[in-house]
Amino acid sequence: MTLDWNQFLGQTLNITMHENYGVVYGSKKDEHPAFYEIVFKTGKLIAAFDDGLLLEAVREGQVIKIFVPFTSIKCAEIF
């Protein structure tokens, strides 16, 4: 089944992803990096492509764009 994501443009999506890992480095030189699991992406849907979705979100006062490939999406909530 395919879904026409264009009908949800401008709406907020909360995407639960398959396991994906990131790294955060500490502020001190001798600190080891901490690994964390990224499981959620939230933002306004601004574009839909054949291979994924483009979200727009505000983080720390900056507008960022997030591309989420369909292969990374476990489920999506649409608000």
Residue pairs with C-beta under 8 A, 6 or more apart in sequence:
5 45
5 48
5 53
6 48
8 45
8 48
8 78
9 45
9 46
9 47
9 48
10 44
10 45
10 46
11 44
11 45
11 78
11 79
12 42
12 43
12 44
12 45
12 78
12 79
13 41
13 42
13 43
13 44
13 45
13 53
13 55
13 76
13 77
13 78
13 79
14 40
14 41
14 42
14 76
14 77
14 79
15 40
15 41
15 42
15 53
15 55
15 68
15 73
15 74
15 75
15 76
15 77
16 39
16 40
16 73
16 74
16 75
16 76
16 77
17 38
17 39
17 40
17 41
17 68
17 72
17 73
17 74
18 71
18 72
18 73
18 74
19 37
19 39
20 37
20 38
20 39
20 72
21 35
21 36
21 37
21 38
22 35
22 36
22 38
23 33
23 34
23 35
23 36
24 33
24 34
24 36
25 31
25 33
26 32
26 33
26 34
41 55
41 66
41 68
42 55
42 57
43 55
43 56
43 57
43 66
44 55
44 56
44 57
45 53
45 54
45 55
46 54
46 55
46 56
46 65
47 53
47 54
48 54
51 69
51 70
52 67
52 68
52 69
52 70
52 72
53 67
53 68
53 70
53 73
54 65
54 66
54 67
54 68
55 65
55 66
55 67
55 68
56 63
56 64
56 65
56 66
57 63
57 64
57 66
58 64
